[in-house]
C-alpha cells in the first residue's frame, strides 16, 4: 500500500480515483516517417492539449524505426520511481528500444538510452517489439512478435524498470504460441492475456489475403499464469475472429472479463471466466460493404478499441469503413450503440469533422475522466500506402458526453502532413498522467 506522502503524483489507487484526475495539459504522440518518402528519424511529438498544436519534437537517433506503440515505466499497479519519469519507445520495424526521460522537462523529452536490436536478439531471440506495460516486481515487459529472421514468434522481453537493463525473456519455459501482438494483465486474478497479429515477414511488405489463407495471420487468444509466467489456455476465435488486435480488460481489478477486437473479421469479442477456464463470445459484428473497384467486400478493419475508466463505454475504430463507434457496455454481453462519427475511410461518407479527412480513424486514446477521445489515422506504413495512397496524417479530438454521444472538437486538429520537416504519420497517444490503456490496478 502507498501512503499519501509516498504516493507518486500521478498514481491512482483505484479506477474511481482515476476518474477524478485533472485534465491533461499535454500529450505525447508517436510519429513516423516510414512510408512517407522523408528520410528522417521518427519522433515523439509533444502536443499542447489546449492549443492543439505540436510544441516540441524529440527525434530518434536513427532512420527507419517505425514508432508504433509505446508506454510508461510505471502505472497504478507498479510504482517504479517517484513518478512517470520515462517512456519506453520501441521501433516496431527496427526492433530498437528507446528509453526517453521526461523527468527533467515533461514538455521536452530527451533520449536517455537506446537498446540496439542486436542486444535484443542476443538476450531474447526476439524482434518486433510492440506493446509495453510496466509490471509488478520492478519490471517493464514488452510483447515481441518475431524471431531473429522475422518469422512469427510469441514471447515477451523484460526490462529492469529503474536501470532499463534488458534482462531477457519473461516467459518461463513451456509451450509458447506461434504468434503474438497485444497483452494485458490482471494482478488480482493472476492472469495475463495476449492476442495475435501475424508473421512480420507477412505483414511488413503489405497485406495479402493469400497470407491469411496460408495461416500466416492469427485468430487466437492466450491466457497465461501471471506468477508462473506460463501459458495455461488458448481460445480459438476461428474465421470470425481473424486478427484479434487490441486487448482491453475491464479496469475493475476484480473483473474477470473484457474485450478484444478482431480487426480483419471486424468483430468484437467479450472474453470471460468460464467454469474455471476462459471463453470468448462475439458481441458486435461490423458487416463488410460492397464497393466498386474492390475485389472483395470491404471489411471495417476494427483496428483499435478503448474502454472508459468506469467500464461503461467501449469505443472502437473501423479503419477502412471510416466510422468511430461508442457503445454502452454496462451489460457486457449486450452492447448498445450510443454514438457514431464518420472520420474519413474508403466508403466516401461525408465527414463529421468539419473538414475532409484522408485515411480513417485508427489509434484511440481516452482521458481518465472519459470526456476526451484522441484519434489518429496511421495503422502500419505499408498498409497505409496500400489502402490510402498519399495518406495525409492527422490527430483530432472527440468530446464524449457523460451519458453517451460524441462530437468532434473543431478547435483541436493536428496536421502531420503540412509540417516544416515534411510529412509524418501519427500513431499512438499517451497522456501525461496516464490514460485508459495505461492504468492497471492492483
VEXVEXTOR-263802 format. One line per field, with one value per residue (C-alpha): residue number from 1; residue in three letters; z, x, y. Coordinates in steps of 0.1 Angstrom, whole numbers, plus 2048, in hexadecimal, padded with zeros to 3 digits. Last residue first. Example, Ala and Ser with C-alpha at 12.3 -4.5 7.8 and 13.67 -1.06 7.14 Angstrom:
2
num = c(2, 1);
residu = c(Ser, Ala);
zz = c(847, 84E);
xx = c(889, 87B);
yy = c(7F5, 7D3);
END
This chain:
442
num = c(442, 441, 440, 439, 438, 437, 436, 435, 434, 433, 432, 431, 430, 429, 428, 427, 426, 425, 424, 423, 422, 421, 420, 419, 418, 417, 416, 415, 414, 413, 412, 411, 410, 409, 408, 407, 406, 405, 404, 403, 402, 401, 400, 399, 398, 397, 396, 395, 394, 393, 392, 391, 390, 389, 388, 387, 386, 385, 384, 383, 382, 381, 380, 379, 378, 377, 376, 375, 374, 373, 372, 371, 370, 369, 368, 367, 366, 365, 364, 363, 362, 361, 360, 359, 358, 357, 356, 355, 354, 353, 352, 351, 350, 349, 348, 347, 346, 345, 344, 343, 342, 341, 340, 339, 338, 337, 336, 335, 334, 333, 332, 331, 330, 329, 328, 327, 326, 325, 324, 323, 322, 321, 320, 319, 318, 317, 316, 315, 314, 313, 312, 311, 310, 309, 308, 307, 306, 305, 304, 303, 302, 301, 300, 299, 298, 297, 296, 295, 294, 293, 292, 291, 290, 289, 288, 287, 286, 285, 284, 283, 282, 281, 280, 279, 278, 277, 276, 275, 274, 273, 272, 271, 270, 269, 268, 267, 266, 265, 264, 263, 262, 261, 260, 259, 258, 257, 256, 255, 254, 253, 252, 251, 250, 249, 248, 247, 246, 245, 244, 243, 242, 241, 240, 239, 238, 237, 236, 235, 234, 233, 232, 231, 230, 229, 228, 227, 226, 225, 224, 223, 222, 221, 220, 219, 218, 217, 216, 215, 214, 213, 212, 211, 210, 209, 208, 207, 206, 205, 204, 203, 202, 201, 200, 199, 198, 197, 196, 195, 194, 193, 192, 191, 190, 189, 188, 187, 186, 185, 184, 183, 182, 181, 180, 179, 178, 177, 176, 175, 174, 173, 172, 171, 170, 169, 168, 167, 166, 165, 164, 163, 162, 161, 160, 159, 158, 157, 156, 155, 154, 153, 152, 151, 150, 149, 148, 147, 146, 145, 144, 143, 142, 141, 140, 139, 138, 137, 136, 135, 134, 133, 132, 131, 130, 129, 128, 127, 126, 125, 124, 123, 122, 121, 120, 119, 118, 117, 116, 115, 114, 113, 112, 111, 110, 109, 108, 107, 106, 105, 104, 103, 102, 101, 100, 99, 98, 97, 96, 95, 94, 93, 92, 91, 90, 89, 88, 87, 86, 85, 84, 83, 82, 81, 80, 79, 78, 77, 76, 75, 74, 73, 72, 71, 70, 69, 68, 67, 66, 65, 64, 63, 62, 61, 60, 59, 58, 57, 56, 55, 54, 53, 52, 51, 50, 49, 48, 47, 46, 45, 44, 43, 42, 41, 40, 39, 38, 37, 36, 35, 34, 33, 32, 31, 30, 29, 28, 27, 26, 25, 24, 23, 22, 21, 20, 19, 18, 17, 16, 15, 14, 13, 12, 11, 10, 9, 8, 7, 6, 5, 4, 3, 2, 1);
residu = c(Unk, Unk, Unk, Unk, Unk, Unk, Unk, Unk, Unk, Unk, Unk, Unk, Unk, Unk, Unk, Unk, Unk, Unk, Unk, Unk, Unk, Unk, Unk, Unk, Unk, Unk, Unk, Unk, Unk, Unk, Unk, Unk, Unk, Unk, Unk, Unk, Unk, Unk, Unk, Unk, Unk, Unk, Unk, Unk, Unk, Unk, Unk, Unk, Unk, Unk, Unk, Unk, Unk, Unk, Unk, Unk, Unk, Unk, Unk, Unk, Unk, Unk, Unk, Unk, Unk, Unk, Unk, Unk, Unk, Unk, Unk, Unk, Unk, Unk, Unk, Unk, Unk, Unk, Unk, Unk, Unk, Unk, Unk, Unk, Unk, Unk, Unk, Unk, Unk, Unk, Unk, Unk, Unk, Unk, Unk, Unk, Unk, Unk, Unk, Unk, Unk, Unk, Unk, Unk, Unk, Unk, Unk, Unk, Unk, Unk, Unk, Unk, Unk, Unk, Unk, Unk, Unk, Unk, Unk, Unk, Unk, Unk, Unk, Unk, Unk, Unk, Unk, Unk, Unk, Unk, Unk, Unk, Unk, Unk, Unk, Unk, Unk, Unk, Unk, Unk, Unk, Unk, Unk, Unk, Unk, Unk, Unk, Unk, Unk, Unk, Unk, Unk, Unk, Unk, Unk, Unk, Unk, Unk, Unk, Unk, Unk, Unk, Unk, Unk, Unk, Unk, Unk, Unk, Unk, Unk, Unk, Unk, Unk, Unk, Unk, Unk, Unk, Unk, Unk, Unk, Unk, Unk, Unk, Unk, Unk, Unk, Unk, Unk, Unk, Unk, Unk, Unk, Unk, Unk, Unk, Unk, Unk, Unk, Unk, Unk, Unk, Unk, Unk, Unk, Unk, Unk, Unk, Unk, Unk, Unk, Unk, Unk, Unk, Unk, Unk, Unk, Unk, Unk, Unk, Unk, Unk, Unk, Unk, Unk, Unk, Unk, Unk, Unk, Unk, Unk, Unk, Unk, Unk, Unk, Unk, Unk, Unk, Unk, Unk, Unk, Unk, Unk, Unk, Unk, Unk, Unk, Unk, Unk, Unk, Unk, Unk, Unk, Unk, Unk, Unk, Unk, Unk, Unk, Unk, Unk, Unk, Unk, Unk, Unk, Unk, Unk, Unk, Unk, Unk, Unk, Unk, Unk, Unk, Unk, Unk, Unk, Unk, Unk, Unk, Unk, Unk, Unk, Unk, Unk, Unk, Unk, Unk, Unk, Unk, Unk, Unk, Unk, Unk, Unk, Unk, Unk, Unk, Unk, Unk, Unk, Unk, Unk, Unk, Unk, Unk, Unk, Unk, Unk, Unk, Unk, Unk, Unk, Unk, Unk, Unk, Unk, Unk, Unk, Unk, Unk, Unk, Unk, Unk, Unk, Unk, Unk, Unk, Unk, Unk, Unk, Unk, Unk, Unk, Unk, Unk, Unk, Unk, Unk, Unk, Unk, Unk, Unk, Unk, Unk, Unk, Unk, Unk, Unk, Unk, Unk, Unk, Unk, Unk, Unk, Unk, Unk, Unk, Unk, Unk, Unk, Unk, Unk, Unk, Unk, Unk, Unk, Unk, Unk, Unk, Unk, Unk, Unk, Unk, Unk, Unk, Unk, Unk, Unk, Unk, Unk, Unk, Unk, Unk, Unk, Unk, Unk, Unk, Unk, Unk, Unk, Unk, Unk, Unk, Unk, Unk, Unk, Unk, Unk, Unk, Unk, Unk, Unk, Unk, Unk, Unk, Unk, Unk, Unk, Unk, Unk, Unk, Unk, Unk, Unk, Unk, Unk, Unk, Unk, Unk, Unk, Unk, Unk, Unk, Unk, Unk, Unk, Unk, Unk, Unk, Unk, Unk, Unk, Unk, Unk, Unk, Unk, Unk, Unk, Unk, Unk, Unk, Unk);
zz = c(7AE, 794, 76F, 760, 73E, 725, 736, 73B, 751, 75E, 73F, 726, 70D, 6E8, 6CE, 6A9, 695, 674, 667, 649, 645, 65F, 65E, 663, 64B, 64F, 674, 678, 69C, 6A1, 6C0, 6BB, 6A9, 6C7, 6B7, 6C9, 6DB, 6ED, 70E, 731, 73B, 717, 704, 6F3, 6D5, 6CF, 6AF, 6A3, 67F, 662, 63D, 62C, 608, 600, 61B, 618, 60E, 61B, 63D, 63D, 636, 652, 66C, 67B, 677, 67E, 6A0, 6B9, 6DC, 6F2, 70C, 727, 736, 757, 751, 72E, 711, 6F7, 6D5, 6B7, 696, 687, 661, 647, 637, 649, 63A, 653, 66B, 67E, 677, 655, 639, 630, 614, 61C, 61E, 641, 64D, 670, 672, 696, 6AA, 6CD, 6E5, 6D6, 6F1, 6FC, 707, 719, 729, 739, 744, 722, 713, 6F1, 6DF, 6BA, 6A3, 67E, 660, 64F, 64B, 66E, 681, 6A3, 6C5, 6E5, 703, 71E, 742, 74F, 767, 758, 735, 71E, 6FF, 6DD, 6BF, 69C, 694, 66F, 662, 647, 622, 60E, 5F6, 5D6, 5DD, 5C0, 5C8, 5ED, 5FE, 623, 63F, 65E, 67F, 69A, 6BF, 6DC, 6D2, 6F0, 700, 71A, 737, 751, 773, 767, 750, 757, 73B, 719, 707, 6E2, 6C9, 6A4, 686, 677, 66D, 68E, 6A8, 6C6, 6EA, 708, 72D, 748, 76A, 77D, 7A0, 796, 786, 768, 750, 73A, 719, 700, 6DE, 6BE, 6B8, 694, 688, 6A0, 689, 679, 69B, 6BD, 6CB, 6F1, 6FF, 723, 73E, 72F, 748, 75B, 77D, 78E, 770, 766, 741, 72C, 706, 6ED, 6C9, 6A6, 697, 675, 661, 65D, 637, 632, 645, 630, 611, 61B, 616, 62C, 629, 62A, 650, 655, 648, 653, 674, 679, 685, 69F, 6BD, 6E1, 704, 726, 747, 766, 78B, 793, 7AA, 792, 772, 754, 731, 710, 6EB, 6CE, 6CE, 6B7, 6B9, 6DC, 6F8, 709, 729, 734, 74C, 737, 73D, 727, 72D, 746, 730, 747, 74C, 76C, 77F, 76F, 767, 744, 73A, 717, 70F, 6F9, 6DC, 6BA, 695, 67D, 67A, 679, 69D, 6AA, 6A8, 6BB, 6DD, 6F9, 710, 736, 74F, 76F, 794, 7A1, 797, 772, 75B, 739, 716, 6F7, 6D7, 6D4, 6B2, 6B9, 6CF, 6D9, 6FC, 707, 6E6, 6D1, 6E7, 6E8, 6C2, 6C0, 6D3, 6F5, 6F5, 714, 722, 705, 70D, 714, 712, 721, 73E, 746, 75C, 764, 740, 738, 718, 718, 6F4, 6E9, 6C6, 6B5, 694, 687, 6A8, 6B6, 6DB, 6F1, 717, 726, 746, 766, 76F, 794, 7B2, 7A6, 79A, 7A6, 797, 798, 793, 776, 772, 758, 73F, 71C, 6F7, 6D8, 6B4, 6AC, 68A, 692, 66F, 675, 694, 6B3, 6BB, 6B8, 6D5, 6C9, 6DC, 6DD, 6C4, 6C2, 6D1, 6E5, 705, 704, 6FA, 6E6, 6ED, 6CF, 6D2, 6B2, 694, 684, 662, 63F, 635, 61B, 630, 635, 655, 662, 684, 6A0, 6C3, 6D5, 6F9, 70A, 71B, 735, 73E, 752, 778, 786, 795, 780, 78C, 7AF, 7A5, 790, 7B1, 7C3, 7A8, 7A5, 792, 7AE, 7BC, 7DD, 7FA, 80E, 807, 813, 7F9, 800);
xx = c(7DD, 7CF, 7D9, 7DC, 7EB, 7CF, 7B7, 7D0, 7ED, 7FA, 80A, 7F2, 7FF, 7F5, 7FD, 802, 805, 817, 831, 832, 84F, 866, 854, 831, 814, 80D, 80B, 7EC, 7E2, 7BD, 7AC, 794, 779, 776, 763, 743, 73A, 71C, 719, 70E, 72D, 72F, 74F, 763, 777, 79B, 7AF, 7D1, 7DA, 7EC, 7E9, 7EB, 7F9, 7EB, 7D1, 7CD, 7F0, 803, 7F4, 7F9, 81E, 821, 80C, 7EC, 7ED, 7CD, 7CD, 7B0, 7B1, 792, 789, 76E, 776, 784, 7A5, 7A9, 7A3, 7BC, 7B3, 7C9, 7B7, 79E, 7A0, 7B7, 7B3, 79B, 786, 77D, 760, 76A, 749, 756, 73E, 740, 757, 759, 780, 783, 782, 774, 750, 743, 72D, 71E, 709, 709, 6FE, 715, 704, 71B, 72E, 70E, 71A, 72B, 71D, 72C, 73F, 749, 762, 75B, 773, 76A, 78E, 79B, 77C, 783, 777, 769, 75C, 749, 73F, 75F, 763, 786, 778, 781, 796, 796, 7AD, 7AE, 78B, 792, 76F, 772, 76E, 75B, 774, 786, 781, 77C, 758, 750, 73C, 73C, 748, 731, 73E, 737, 732, 72F, 744, 74A, 76B, 772, 78B, 790, 782, 75F, 760, 774, 76D, 777, 75F, 766, 761, 761, 770, 77C, 79D, 7A1, 795, 78E, 794, 77E, 77E, 776, 781, 77D, 78A, 7A3, 786, 798, 787, 7A1, 7A7, 7BB, 7C3, 7C8, 7B5, 7BF, 7A3, 787, 76B, 782, 789, 789, 7A1, 7A5, 7C7, 7CC, 7E8, 807, 823, 830, 82C, 81E, 80A, 7FC, 7F5, 7D6, 7DA, 7C1, 7C0, 7B9, 7DB, 7EA, 803, 7EA, 7ED, 7C9, 7D3, 7F3, 7DE, 7CC, 7EC, 7F2, 812, 838, 838, 819, 827, 84B, 840, 82A, 807, 7F2, 7E9, 7DC, 7EA, 7D9, 7EB, 7DC, 7E1, 7BE, 7C8, 7E4, 7CE, 7E5, 7E2, 7F2, 7F5, 805, 812, 815, 821, 815, 82D, 82F, 845, 861, 85F, 851, 860, 87E, 89F, 8AB, 8AD, 8BB, 8A3, 8B5, 894, 879, 891, 887, 876, 86F, 850, 849, 835, 846, 83F, 85B, 870, 892, 89C, 87A, 85B, 83E, 84C, 836, 849, 84B, 857, 863, 867, 853, 831, 82D, 832, 822, 82F, 81E, 832, 856, 85F, 87C, 883, 8A0, 89E, 8C1, 8D3, 8B5, 8AF, 8D4, 8D7, 8B8, 8C8, 8BD, 8BE, 8C1, 8B9, 8A6, 897, 874, 86C, 84A, 850, 870, 88A, 876, 869, 883, 882, 88F, 890, 88D, 899, 887, 88B, 867, 853, 86C, 865, 85F, 861, 857, 868, 861, 83D, 841, 859, 869, 858, 834, 823, 7FD, 7F6, 80E, 833, 84F, 836, 82C, 831, 81F, 82A, 84B, 856, 87C, 888, 8A1, 8B6, 8BC, 897, 889, 879, 860, 852, 834, 81E, 7FB, 7D8, 7D9, 7CA, 7D9, 7FC, 80B, 82D, 839, 84F, 864, 86C, 88E, 890, 890, 86E, 85E, 83F, 840, 854, 854, 844, 834, 82C, 817, 81C, 801, 7FD, 7E9, 7D5, 7B5, 7B8, 7B2, 790, 789, 7AB, 79D, 780, 797, 7AB, 7CB, 7D5, 7FA, 800, 812, 824, 817, 830, 820, 7FC, 807, 80B, 800);
yy = c(7D8, 7F0, 7F3, 815, 81B, 814, 82C, 848, 851, 872, 881, 871, 858, 857, 83D, 842, 863, 864, 87C, 893, 8AB, 8BB, 8DD, 8CD, 8C9, 8A4, 89F, 8B6, 8B9, 8C2, 8CF, 8EC, 8D7, 8C0, 8A3, 89A, 879, 86B, 858, 861, 875, 883, 87D, 898, 88B, 897, 896, 88A, 88A, 879, 880, 85E, 85F, 83D, 833, 80D, 802, 820, 81E, 7F8, 7FD, 816, 804, 812, 838, 84C, 85D, 861, 871, 86C, 886, 882, 861, 86F, 85C, 86A, 852, 847, 839, 82E, 82A, 841, 841, 84F, 871, 888, 8A4, 8BF, 8C6, 8A6, 893, 889, 880, 85B, 851, 82C, 82C, 83C, 85F, 867, 85D, 85F, 847, 848, 834, 811, 7F8, 7DB, 7BB, 7A2, 7BE, 7CC, 7EF, 7ED, 80D, 80F, 82B, 828, 838, 834, 835, 814, 80C, 814, 809, 818, 80D, 81C, 80A, 81D, 812, 804, 822, 828, 828, 80B, 810, 7FF, 7FE, 7EF, 7E3, 7DE, 7E7, 7CD, 7D8, 7BD, 7AC, 7B5, 7DB, 7F2, 7F9, 7F4, 7D8, 7DE, 7C6, 7C2, 7CF, 7B4, 7BA, 7A2, 783, 76D, 763, 748, 743, 728, 722, 71C, 73B, 75B, 774, 781, 798, 799, 7B5, 7AC, 7BD, 79C, 7AD, 7C0, 7A7, 7BE, 7B2, 7B9, 7B4, 79A, 78E, 7AE, 7B2, 7CE, 7E2, 7F0, 7D7, 7C5, 7D5, 7C0, 7CF, 7BA, 79A, 795, 77D, 776, 76B, 752, 741, 752, 737, 739, 72F, 725, 723, 733, 738, 756, 745, 764, 770, 74F, 755, 757, 757, 764, 756, 762, 769, 770, 75A, 73E, 73B, 748, 768, 76A, 767, 787, 79B, 7B9, 7CC, 7C5, 7C6, 7AF, 78E, 78F, 79C, 77D, 785, 798, 783, 78B, 788, 785, 785, 776, 775, 781, 79D, 7A7, 7AA, 7AB, 7BA, 7B0, 7BA, 7A7, 783, 765, 741, 73A, 730, 70F, 70B, 722, 73F, 75C, 77E, 77B, 78E, 7A8, 7C7, 7E2, 7FE, 808, 80F, 7F9, 7DD, 7D2, 7B2, 7A6, 792, 774, 768, 762, 766, 767, 787, 776, 77D, 772, 787, 796, 7A2, 7AF, 7C7, 7C4, 7DE, 7D0, 7D8, 7BB, 7C9, 7D1, 7EE, 7E8, 7EC, 7DE, 7D8, 7CD, 7BE, 7A6, 788, 772, 781, 78B, 78A, 796, 7B4, 7BC, 7BC, 7D1, 7EE, 7F9, 81F, 834, 856, 866, 887, 893, 8B8, 8C0, 8A8, 8BA, 8A9, 88A, 884, 86A, 855, 832, 826, 801, 7F7, 7DB, 7EE, 7E9, 7EE, 807, 806, 825, 81F, 841, 84B, 85F, 856, 85B, 857, 837, 817, 815, 7F7, 7F3, 818, 81B, 81C, 81E, 82B, 81E, 81C, 810, 818, 829, 81D, 81B, 824, 840, 842, 857, 85D, 880, 892, 8AB, 8C9, 8E0, 8CD, 8DC, 8D7, 8F7, 8E9, 8C6, 8D3, 8B6, 8A9, 895, 876, 872, 85C, 862, 873, 866, 873, 85D, 85A, 834, 835, 859, 850, 863, 856, 871, 87D, 891, 8B3, 8C4, 8A5, 8AB, 8A6, 883, 87C, 85D, 84F, 84E, 838, 822, 81C, 826, 83F, 849, 86A, 87D, 85E, 852, 853, 86E, 862, 83F, 824, 800);
END
